[in-house]
Amino acid sequence: MLVTKSKNNSALLWSIVSIVLGFGSIVYCFPHITDLASDGIARTTRTVTYFIQIIKGGTV
């Protein structure tokens, strides 16, 4: 098995920092993402209901 040692000792530190920052940004933005998704589902449901009423010939 070939093992190479990194010449840059700070690479591991910066990798961990970037992973922590990425995870933190996902956690911070998660409530906003779920709100957008639920709004999108509600809009889609309303649109489908609207078109079904139009197809059936009902009043809108």
N, CA, C and O atoms as a GROMACS GRO file, in nm:
protein
  240
    1MET      N    1   0.084  -0.117   0.000
    1MET     CA    2   0.000   0.000   0.000
    1MET      C    3   0.090   0.124   0.000
    1MET      O    4   0.183   0.135   0.080
    2LEU      N    5   0.061   0.215  -0.088
    2LEU     CA    6   0.140   0.335  -0.101
    2LEU      C    7   0.080   0.445  -0.014
    2LEU      O    8  -0.037   0.481  -0.029
    3VAL      N    9   0.160   0.497   0.077
    3VAL     CA   10   0.114   0.603   0.167
    3VAL      C   11   0.197   0.727   0.141
    3VAL      O   12   0.320   0.722   0.143
    4THR      N   13   0.128   0.837   0.116
    4THR     CA   14   0.200   0.963   0.095
    4THR      C   15   0.167   1.058   0.209
    4THR      O   16   0.053   1.066   0.254
    5LYS      N   17   0.267   1.128   0.254
    5LYS     CA   18   0.248   1.225   0.362
    5LYS      C   19   0.240   1.364   0.300
    5LYS      O   20   0.325   1.402   0.220
    6SER      N   21   0.139   1.437   0.339
    6SER     CA   22   0.122   1.573   0.287
    6SER      C   23   0.233   1.662   0.339
    6SER      O   24   0.267   1.658   0.458
    7LYS      N   25   0.289   1.745   0.250
    7LYS     CA   26   0.392   1.839   0.291
    7LYS      C   27   0.332   1.962   0.356
    7LYS      O   28   0.401   2.039   0.422
    8ASN      N   29   0.201   1.980   0.338
    8ASN     CA   30   0.132   2.096   0.394
    8ASN      C   31   0.054   2.051   0.517
    8ASN      O   32  -0.050   1.987   0.505
    9ASN      N   33   0.104   2.083   0.635
    9ASN     CA   34   0.039   2.039   0.758
    9ASN      C   35  -0.091   2.113   0.785
    9ASN      O   36  -0.176   2.062   0.859
   10SER      N   37  -0.110   2.230   0.728
   10SER     CA   38  -0.233   2.306   0.754
   10SER      C   39  -0.347   2.264   0.663
   10SER      O   40  -0.458   2.314   0.679
   11ALA      N   41  -0.324   2.174   0.567
   11ALA     CA   42  -0.429   2.130   0.475
   11ALA      C   43  -0.543   2.062   0.550
   11ALA      O   44  -0.660   2.084   0.520
   12LEU      N   45  -0.508   1.979   0.648
   12LEU     CA   46  -0.611   1.911   0.726
   12LEU      C   47  -0.694   2.012   0.805
   12LEU      O   48  -0.816   2.000   0.812
   13LEU      N   49  -0.629   2.109   0.863
   13LEU     CA   50  -0.699   2.212   0.939
   13LEU      C   51  -0.797   2.288   0.850
   13LEU      O   52  -0.912   2.308   0.887
   14TRP      N   53  -0.751   2.331   0.731
   14TRP     CA   54  -0.839   2.406   0.641
   14TRP      C   55  -0.952   2.319   0.588
   14TRP      O   56  -1.062   2.370   0.562
   15SER      N   57  -0.928   2.192   0.570
   15SER     CA   58  -1.034   2.101   0.527
   15SER      C   59  -1.143   2.091   0.634
   15SER      O   60  -1.262   2.096   0.603
   16ILE      N   61  -1.100   2.076   0.758
   16ILE     CA   62  -1.196   2.068   0.868
   16ILE      C   63  -1.272   2.199   0.882
   16ILE      O   64  -1.393   2.198   0.905
   17VAL      N   65  -1.203   2.312   0.869
   17VAL     CA   66  -1.270   2.443   0.878
   17VAL      C   67  -1.374   2.457   0.768
   17VAL      O   68  -1.485   2.505   0.793
   18SER      N   69  -1.341   2.416   0.646
   18SER     CA   70  -1.436   2.429   0.536
   18SER      C   71  -1.557   2.338   0.554
   18SER      O   72  -1.669   2.376   0.521
   19ILE      N   73  -1.535   2.218   0.606
   19ILE     CA   74  -1.646   2.126   0.633
   19ILE      C   75  -1.737   2.184   0.740
   19ILE      O   76  -1.860   2.179   0.727
   20VAL      N   77  -1.679   2.239   0.846
   20VAL     CA   78  -1.758   2.299   0.954
   20VAL      C   79  -1.838   2.419   0.902
   20VAL      O   80  -1.955   2.435   0.936
   21LEU      N   81  -1.775   2.504   0.820
   21LEU     CA   82  -1.845   2.619   0.763
   21LEU      C   83  -1.959   2.575   0.672
   21LEU      O   84  -2.068   2.633   0.676
   22GLY      N   85  -1.935   2.474   0.590
   22GLY     CA   86  -2.041   2.423   0.502
   22GLY      C   87  -2.157   2.366   0.581
   22GLY      O   88  -2.272   2.394   0.550
   23PHE      N   89  -2.126   2.287   0.682
   23PHE     CA   90  -2.232   2.230   0.766
   23PHE      C   91  -2.308   2.340   0.839
   23PHE      O   92  -2.431   2.334   0.850
   24GLY      N   93  -2.236   2.440   0.890
   24GLY     CA   94  -2.302   2.550   0.960
   24GLY      C   95  -2.394   2.630   0.870
   24GLY      O   96  -2.502   2.671   0.912
   25SER      N   97  -2.353   2.652   0.745
   25SER     CA   98  -2.438   2.727   0.654
   25SER      C   99  -2.564   2.648   0.618
   25SER      O  100  -2.671   2.706   0.603
   26ILE      N  101  -2.551   2.517   0.604
   26ILE     CA  102  -2.670   2.434   0.578
   26ILE      C  103  -2.766   2.440   0.697
   26ILE      O  104  -2.886   2.456   0.678
   27VAL      N  105  -2.713   2.429   0.818
   27VAL     CA  106  -2.798   2.435   0.938
   27VAL      C  107  -2.863   2.572   0.950
   27VAL      O  108  -2.980   2.582   0.987
   28TYR      N  109  -2.789   2.677   0.919
   28TYR     CA  110  -2.843   2.814   0.929
   28TYR      C  111  -2.953   2.839   0.827
   28TYR      O  112  -3.052   2.904   0.857
   29CYS      N  113  -2.936   2.786   0.705
   29CYS     CA  114  -3.032   2.812   0.597
   29CYS      C  115  -3.146   2.710   0.592
   29CYS      O  116  -3.241   2.729   0.515
   30PHE      N  117  -3.141   2.603   0.669
   30PHE     CA  118  -3.239   2.495   0.658
   30PHE      C  119  -3.383   2.543   0.680
   30PHE      O  120  -3.470   2.504   0.602
   31PRO      N  121  -3.413   2.625   0.782
   31PRO     CA  122  -3.552   2.670   0.797
   31PRO      C  123  -3.602   2.748   0.676
   31PRO      O  124  -3.718   2.734   0.637
   32HIS      N  125  -3.517   2.830   0.617
   32HIS     CA  126  -3.557   2.906   0.498
   32HIS      C  127  -3.583   2.813   0.380
   32HIS      O  128  -3.676   2.835   0.303
   33ILE      N  129  -3.500   2.711   0.366
   33ILE     CA  130  -3.518   2.615   0.257
   33ILE      C  131  -3.649   2.540   0.273
   33ILE      O  132  -3.720   2.520   0.174
   34THR      N  133  -3.682   2.498   0.394
   34THR     CA  134  -3.808   2.426   0.415
   34THR      C  135  -3.928   2.516   0.392
   34THR      O  136  -4.031   2.470   0.341
   35ASP      N  137  -3.918   2.644   0.429
   35ASP     CA  138  -4.027   2.739   0.401
   35ASP      C  139  -4.048   2.754   0.251
   35ASP      O  140  -4.162   2.754   0.203
   36LEU      N  141  -3.939   2.768   0.176
   36LEU     CA  142  -3.952   2.780   0.030
   36LEU      C  143  -4.015   2.655  -0.030
   36LEU      O  144  -4.099   2.664  -0.119
   37ALA      N  145  -3.974   2.539   0.018
   37ALA     CA  146  -4.029   2.414  -0.035
   37ALA      C  147  -4.178   2.402  -0.005
   37ALA      O  148  -4.255   2.362  -0.091
   38SER      N  149  -4.219   2.436   0.118
   38SER     CA  150  -4.361   2.425   0.152
   38SER      C  151  -4.444   2.527   0.076
   38SER      O  152  -4.557   2.497   0.037
   39ASP      N  153  -4.390   2.648   0.053
   39ASP     CA  154  -4.460   2.747  -0.028
   39ASP      C  155  -4.475   2.698  -0.171
   39ASP      O  156  -4.580   2.717  -0.233
   40GLY      N  157  -4.373   2.636  -0.224
   40GLY     CA  158  -4.379   2.582  -0.359
   40GLY      C  159  -4.482   2.472  -0.373
   40GLY      O  160  -4.553   2.465  -0.473
   41ILE      N  161  -4.491   2.384  -0.272
   41ILE     CA  162  -4.589   2.276  -0.274
   41ILE      C  163  -4.730   2.335  -0.266
   41ILE      O  164  -4.820   2.289  -0.336
   42ALA      N  165  -4.749   2.436  -0.182
   42ALA     CA  166  -4.881   2.499  -0.170
   42ALA      C  167  -4.921   2.565  -0.302
   42ALA      O  168  -5.036   2.553  -0.344
   43ARG      N  169  -4.828   2.635  -0.366
   43ARG     CA  170  -4.858   2.700  -0.494
   43ARG      C  171  -4.891   2.596  -0.601
   43ARG      O  172  -4.984   2.615  -0.680
   44THR      N  173  -4.816   2.488  -0.604
   44THR     CA  174  -4.841   2.382  -0.702
   44THR      C  175  -4.978   2.321  -0.681
   44THR      O  176  -5.051   2.296  -0.778
   45THR      N  177  -5.015   2.298  -0.558
   45THR     CA  178  -5.146   2.241  -0.527
   45THR      C  179  -5.257   2.335  -0.572
   45THR      O  180  -5.355   2.291  -0.632
   46ARG      N  181  -5.242   2.464  -0.543
   46ARG     CA  182  -5.343   2.561  -0.586
   46ARG      C  183  -5.353   2.567  -0.737
   46ARG      O  184  -5.464   2.576  -0.792
   47THR      N  185  -5.241   2.563  -0.806
   47THR     CA  186  -5.241   2.570  -0.952
   47THR      C  187  -5.308   2.448  -1.012
   47THR      O  188  -5.388   2.461  -1.105
   48VAL      N  189  -5.277   2.330  -0.961
   48VAL     CA  190  -5.339   2.207  -1.011
   48VAL      C  191  -5.490   2.211  -0.987
   48VAL      O  192  -5.567   2.174  -1.075
   49THR      N  193  -5.531   2.254  -0.869
   49THR     CA  194  -5.674   2.264  -0.839
   49THR      C  195  -5.744   2.361  -0.933
   49THR      O  196  -5.854   2.334  -0.980
   50TYR      N  197  -5.679   2.474  -0.962
   50TYR     CA  198  -5.733   2.575  -1.053
   50TYR      C  199  -5.753   2.516  -1.193
   50TYR      O  200  -5.859   2.534  -1.253
   51PHE      N  201  -5.651   2.446  -1.244
   51PHE     CA  202  -5.662   2.389  -1.378
   51PHE      C  203  -5.765   2.276  -1.382
   51PHE      O  204  -5.832   2.260  -1.484
   52ILE      N  205  -5.778   2.200  -1.277
   52ILE     CA  206  -5.881   2.095  -1.273
   52ILE      C  207  -6.019   2.157  -1.280
   52ILE      O  208  -6.107   2.105  -1.348
   53GLN      N  209  -6.040   2.269  -1.208
   53GLN     CA  210  -6.169   2.337  -1.216
   53GLN      C  211  -6.195   2.390  -1.356
   53GLN      O  212  -6.308   2.383  -1.404
   54ILE      N  213  -6.093   2.442  -1.422
   54ILE     CA  214  -6.110   2.494  -1.558
   54ILE      C  215  -6.144   2.379  -1.653
   54ILE      O  216  -6.232   2.393  -1.737
   55ILE      N  217  -6.076   2.265  -1.639
   55ILE     CA  218  -6.101   2.151  -1.726
   55ILE      C  219  -6.243   2.097  -1.706
   55ILE      O  220  -6.310   2.061  -1.802
   56LYS      N  221  -6.287   2.093  -1.582
   56LYS     CA  222  -6.422   2.043  -1.553
   56LYS      C  223  -6.530   2.142  -1.595
   56LYS      O  224  -6.647   2.105  -1.604
   57GLY      N  225  -6.491   2.265  -1.622
   57GLY     CA  226  -6.588   2.366  -1.664
   57GLY      C  227  -6.656   2.436  -1.548
   57GLY      O  228  -6.758   2.503  -1.567
   58GLY      N  229  -6.602   2.423  -1.431
   58GLY     CA  230  -6.660   2.489  -1.314
   58GLY      C  231  -6.623   2.636  -1.308
   58GLY      O  232  -6.536   2.683  -1.382
   59THR      N  233  -6.688   2.707  -1.220
   59THR     CA  234  -6.655   2.849  -1.203
   59THR      C  235  -6.530   2.862  -1.119
   59THR      O  236  -6.507   2.784  -1.027
   60VAL      N  237  -6.449   2.960  -1.152
   60VAL     CA  238  -6.323   2.978  -1.082
   60VAL      C  239  -6.333   3.095  -0.989
   60VAL      O  240  -6.237   3.128  -0.920
   0.00000   0.00000   0.00000
